[in-house]
Amino acid sequence: MARAVFKIVEAGAIRLLGSIPSLSRQSLSRKRGAVPLESDAIYDCPVCGETNAIGIDVTGGAHQRLLEDCPVCCRPLVFTIAVDRDGDGVVESVEAE
């Protein structure tokens, strides 16, 4: 899949400059043998019930505890995170503080 590259030429006018190939984080890490520095994980807020995503710094260790606010209800949440061998972060539990 290619991604289009645009340039704003003047107010309200956009010109297509070309396209560049779109590479996923997984395909890049497989090609280089590297693990991405950040992983996203999905969770449901225990307070408001909304489904959200959290960015996880996988270089922080295999087991982590994080304190982040819910982006919807702004309540503080405590996350227990695990990072698997592939470098993907997984939310093991999320609780209201």
HELIX and SHEET records of a PDB file:
HELIX    1   1 ARG A   25  ARG A   32  1                                   8    
HELIX    2   2 VAL A   58  GLY A   60  5                                   3    
SHEET    1   A 2 ALA A   2  GLU A  10  0                                        
SHEET    2   A 2 ALA A  13  PRO A  21 -1                                        
SHEET    1   B 2 GLU A  38  ASP A  44  0                                        
SHEET    2   B 2 THR A  51  ASP A  57 -1                                        
SHEET    1   C 3 HIS A  63  ASP A  69  0                                        
SHEET    2   C 3 PRO A  76  VAL A  83 -1                                        
SHEET    3   C 3 GLY A  89  ALA A  96 -1                                        
END                                                                             
